[in-house]
């Protein structure tokens, strides 16, 4: 291989790396977005209905392909791609956000709700057990 070909490959590799690196860095902080009102309206009016249609369409395609994917042993992968992915992008993200996932506020609210539920269960058990002594 000539020096010129090696230099070309190295240059292409560096360019691709420089292009992909900012995307990887942005993806780490993407869940902590604070979208503006226009992004929220656009998401509500355009993106969510399209996502719902893609989810239903993906479920239909998955159902039609189910006999074949079961024979091949890849029904879970097909469901992940055709149903879960579009459903997550549609229903598990904040309004106007681009990346699916929970923000820290969502995680804290879920944790508080779980702690409250656990405390209520313990209280109910204590009330039920207290009368039998």
C-alpha positions, 0 to 999 in steps of 0.5 A: 500500500502506498504512502498516499493511500495510507494518508488518505485512509488516515485523513478519512478516519480523522474526519469521520472521528471529528464528525462523530465525536460531537454527536457522542458528547451531545448524546450524553446530555441530551436527556437533560434538555429544556425545550422551548414552547415552539419545540413543545407545540411542534412535538405535540402536533407533529411528532407525537401523532407520527410516532403513534402511527409508527408504533401501531404500524410497527406492531402490525408489521411485527404481527405479520412477520411473527411466524417467520421471526419465531422460526428464526428465533428473533421475535424479541429483536423484531419487537424491539425494533418495530414496536418498542423503539417507536413507542419509547420515542413517542411516549417516554420522553418529555414534551419537546425533547429529542431523546427518549428517557427520563430526566432527573426530575422524572427519576426523583418523582418516580423514586418518591412515589415508590417510597410513598407506596412502600411506606403505605404498604408497611403501614397497611401491614402494621394495621392488619397485623396490629389487630391480631395480637 
